[in-house]
Amino acid sequence: MSDELVPDPRQMRASDADREKVAQVLQKAHGEGRLDLHELDERLAAVYAAKTYGELAPLTADLGVPANLPAAMPQNLPSDRIGGTPGSSVSFAFWSGVDRRGEWVVPATHTAVAIMGGVQLDLSNARFAQAETTITVFAFWGGVEIFVPEDVTVRVDGVGIMGAFEDRTHKTPTIPGGPVVRITGVAMMAGVEVRRPKRKKLKGEQRPELED
């Protein structure tokens, strides 16, 4: 049978019953303390606005609890972001700035150093040498900003000393099946911010959380 005759499960239309199944999983997660009230409200709004399985699946992907959607809906989607010749393993800014963006290949380990300067790493169009990547940050009187798209799973566990590691990616669900990026390190009197890529707001589009 030709591949053209096989529908993409992500594009299949979801029913009211499917949306209710996902809503129940979210409400249970809230009751267990894994989602706060604000997150629950945001995700429930996305549930009832969803039209396809592809829009529903990411809403419970980080909870480790299946929403019992039809078997045709894959839980792990293949990624075309993995592979290529690794680029530089270091981004160093001393009284200056470093900006990495576009189609670059992130090595398995990358170190970002900002000393009285700034580093910006935009992974929106990046590829990854391996499925799992570690970005280690050292910031002193500086700032590091990392943009992580929705099809990349991010884990932030850095330490702030009179500074902070701030993960703002929780505002939008992660699409499962893509690369995993761990962001760690130390921010001393500095800030490290992890967020979704900046996007221009289209006319009539209601997604202000991506515009910060």
C-alpha positions in Angstrom: 0.0 0.0 0.0 1.3 3.5 -0.8 2.4 5.6 2.1 0.1 8.3 0.8 -2.9 6.2 1.7 -1.9 5.9 5.3 -3.2 8.8 7.4 -1.0 10.6 9.9 -2.5 9.6 13.3 -1.6 13.1 14.6 -4.0 14.6 12.2 -6.9 12.4 13.1 -9.9 14.3 14.6 -10.4 13.9 18.3 -13.8 13.2 19.8 -15.4 14.8 22.9 -14.8 11.5 24.7 -11.0 11.8 23.8 -10.9 15.3 25.2 -12.6 14.2 28.4 -10.1 11.4 28.9 -7.2 13.9 28.7 -9.0 16.3 31.0 -9.4 13.5 33.6 -5.7 12.7 33.5 -4.9 16.4 34.1 -7.3 16.8 37.0 -5.9 13.7 38.6 -2.3 15.1 38.2 -3.5 18.3 39.9 -5.0 16.3 42.8 -1.6 14.6 43.2 0.2 17.9 43.2 2.0 17.5 39.9 0.2 20.4 38.3 -0.6 23.7 40.0 -3.9 25.3 39.5 -2.6 27.8 36.9 -1.0 24.9 34.9 -4.3 22.9 35.1 -6.3 25.8 33.8 -3.9 26.4 30.9 -3.9 22.8 29.9 -7.7 22.3 30.2 -8.2 25.3 28.0 -5.9 23.6 25.4 -7.7 20.3 25.8 -11.1 21.7 24.9 -9.7 23.8 22.1 -7.9 20.7 20.6 -9.2 19.2 17.4 -6.7 16.4 16.7 -4.8 13.7 18.6 -1.6 15.5 17.8 -2.8 18.5 19.8 -4.0 16.3 22.7 -1.0 14.0 23.2 1.6 16.6 24.3 -0.7 17.8 27.1 0.0 14.7 29.2 3.4 13.7 27.8 5.4 15.0 30.8 3.1 13.4 33.4 4.0 9.8 32.6 0.4 8.8 32.5 -1.2 7.7 29.2 -4.5 9.4 28.4 -5.7 6.1 26.7 -6.0 7.7 23.3 -6.5 5.3 20.3 -3.5 3.0 19.7 -3.0 4.7 16.4 -1.7 7.7 18.2 2.1 7.3 18.7 3.6 8.3 22.0 7.1 8.8 20.6 7.4 10.6 17.3 10.5 10.3 15.2 12.8 13.3 15.1 14.7 14.6 12.1 16.8 16.9 14.4 19.4 14.3 15.3 22.6 13.9 13.3 25.3 16.1 11.7 28.8 17.3 12.3 29.0 18.9 15.8 29.7 22.6 16.0 31.7 24.4 18.7 31.5 23.0 22.1 32.0 26.4 23.9 30.3 29.8 23.8 32.4 32.3 25.8 31.5 35.9 26.5 33.7 38.2 28.6 32.6 41.8 28.6 30.9 40.9 25.3 28.1 38.9 23.7 27.8 35.6 21.9 24.7 34.7 19.8 24.3 31.3 18.3 21.3 30.7 16.1 20.2 29.3 12.8 21.0 25.8 11.5 23.9 24.8 13.8 24.6 21.3 15.2 24.8 21.2 19.0 27.4 18.7 20.3 26.6 16.2 23.0 28.1 18.6 25.5 28.3 22.4 25.2 29.6 24.9 27.7 28.3 28.5 27.9 30.3 31.0 29.9 29.1 34.6 30.5 31.4 36.8 32.6 30.1 40.3 32.7 28.6 39.5 29.3 25.8 37.7 27.6 25.3 34.4 25.7 22.2 33.6 23.7 21.7 30.1 22.4 18.7 29.6 20.0 17.9 26.0 19.4 14.9 26.7 17.2 16.5 25.5 14.0 19.4 23.5 15.5 20.2 19.9 15.0 21.8 17.7 17.7 24.7 15.4 17.4 23.1 13.0 19.8 19.6 12.3 21.2 20.7 13.7 24.6 22.6 16.9 25.0 24.0 18.6 28.1 24.5 22.4 28.2 26.6 23.5 31.2 26.4 27.2 32.0 28.7 29.3 34.1 27.4 32.9 34.5 29.0 35.6 36.6 27.6 39.1 36.5 26.2 38.2 33.2 23.2 36.5 31.5 22.5 33.4 29.5 19.3 33.0 27.5 18.5 29.6 25.9 15.6 29.2 23.5 14.2 25.6 23.3 11.5 24.7 20.7 8.4 22.6 21.7 9.7 19.4 20.0 12.8 19.4 22.3 12.4 18.1 25.9 14.3 20.3 28.4 15.5 19.6 31.9 16.8 22.4 34.0 18.7 21.8 37.2 21.3 24.5 37.5 22.2 26.3 40.8 21.7 30.0 41.4 24.0 31.8 43.9 22.5 35.3 44.3 21.2 34.5 40.9 18.8 32.1 39.3 18.0 29.4 36.6 14.5 30.2 35.4 12.7 27.6 33.3 9.8 29.2 31.4 9.2 26.4 29.0 6.4 24.9 31.2 4.0 27.4 29.8 3.6 25.3 26.6 3.6 21.4 26.5 6.5 19.6 25.0 5.9 17.4 21.9 7.3 14.0 22.8 9.8 12.0 20.7 12.4 14.7 20.1 15.9 15.3 21.5 16.5 15.9 25.2 18.5 18.9 26.4 19.7 19.1 30.0 20.7 22.6 31.2 22.9 22.7 34.3 25.6 24.8 35.9 26.0 27.8 38.2 24.7 31.3 38.0 26.5 33.6 40.4 24.9 37.1 40.7 23.6 36.3 37.2 20.6 34.9 35.4 20.0 32.0 33.2 16.6 31.9 31.4 15.3 29.0 29.4 12.2 29.8 27.3 10.4 29.0 24.1 11.5 30.7 20.8 10.3 34.2 20.1 7.5 34.2 17.5 5.7 37.0 15.8 2.1 37.0 16.7 -0.2 36.4 13.8 -3.3 38.4 13.4 -6.0 36.8 15.5 -3.6 34.3 17.1 -4.1 33.8 20.8 -0.7 32.5 22.0 0.8 35.3 24.0 2.9 32.9 26.0 5.3 32.5 23.1 6.0 36.2 22.7 7.7 37.0 26.0 
